[in-house]
Amino acid sequence: MLRVLVTRPELGASRTAQRLQETGFQPILLPLTETAALPVDAGLIPGYAIAVAITSANAVRLASRELIAALAGLPCHAVGTRTAEAARKAGFSSVSEGPGDAEALADSLAGHFSGKVIVYLCGRVRFPVFELRLRAEGVRVHAVETYDTLAVGYSDEAILERLSGQSADAVLLYSAKAAAAMQVLIRRPALQGLFEKTRFFALSTRIAAVLDGTANERIRIAAQPDEETLLALLRARP
């Protein structure tokens, strides 16, 4: 049974582990990042904003009730299915589901909101392309950071115990921060033997690029930045 290391934070890590078990893999949970809510003053939200954009489900899951209440009446544009589900569950009444990619969502919104203000619920650690594309088209983006992403540290002993001293066949990488943490782990002398033949499955090219020095033939990149595509890539491994 293929041993697959799941590096995403909870609660997503447990959901992924269940999906892996159902399809015949042996998941090993090793979250390399964790999310933490940030305080936000809902009173600072501009009253002239006409829409909300979300590219991460965590942005609404970790937002305060006061912030959601202040925004729930605005149309909400979510990047994909899971983010849209999180927005509806949080209390947004009008949610549209995007194409699953932040850049494509920005392109689809740019023509509708030029000269207007939208609130962007997001994390402190994020890739700037979504905001940059909208601002380049004249959209006034008010970013509201509702959560932070923090690295989780492990000792060599903790890693060896988690893996039962055996090598990992595959590693799933969902963020550049997790990929950077993974790069540190695989270079530790006590752990190198665990990852010598491991294949790495990254959600995007940007994430894969962090694995500098890792043999290219051991890295696979999802054609679309979503878990369904990533797991399909894992199942189709040669």
SULMO-V563857 format. One line per field, one symbol per residue. ss: DSSP state (a for helix, b for strand, c for the rest). psi: psi as a letter, one per 30 degrees, with the letter a starting at -180 (. if undefined). burial: b if it has 24 or more other C-alpha atoms within 12 Angstrom, else e. A space follows every 10 residues. Layout:
ss=???
psi=???
burial=???
//
This chain:
ss=ccbbbbcccc caaaaaaaaa aacccbbbbc ccbbbbbccc caaacccccc bbbbccaaaa acccaaaaaa acccbbbbcc aaaaaaaaaa ccccbbbccc caaaaaaaaa aaacccbbbb bbbcccccaa aaaaaacccb bbbbbbbbbb bccccaaaaa aacccccccb bbbccaaaaa aaaaaaaccc caaaccccbb bbccaaaacc cccccaaabb bcccccaaaa aaaaaccc
psi=kkjkkjfllk feeeeeeeee efggljkjki kfllkkkkkk jfffkkfgkf lkkkgkefee egkleeeeef ffflkkjkea eeeeeeeeef gkfjkkkaff keeeeeeffe ffgkflkkkj kllejlkfee eeeeefggkj kjkjjfllkk kkkkleeeee eeghgllkel kkkfleeeee eeeeeffkef feffgegkkk jkfleeeeff hkfkkefgkk kkfkhleeee eeeefgk.
burial=eebbbbbbbe ebbeebbeeb eeeebbbbbb bbbbbbebeb eeeebbeebb bbbbbbbbbb bbbbeebbeb bbebbbbbbb bbbbbbbbeb bbeebbbbbb bbbbbbbbbb eebeebbbbb bbbbbbeeeb bebbbeeebb bbbbbbbbbe bbeeeeeebb ebbeeebbbb bbbbbbbbbb bbbbbbeeee bbebbeebbb bbbbbebbbb beebeeeebb bbeebbbeeb bebbeeee
//
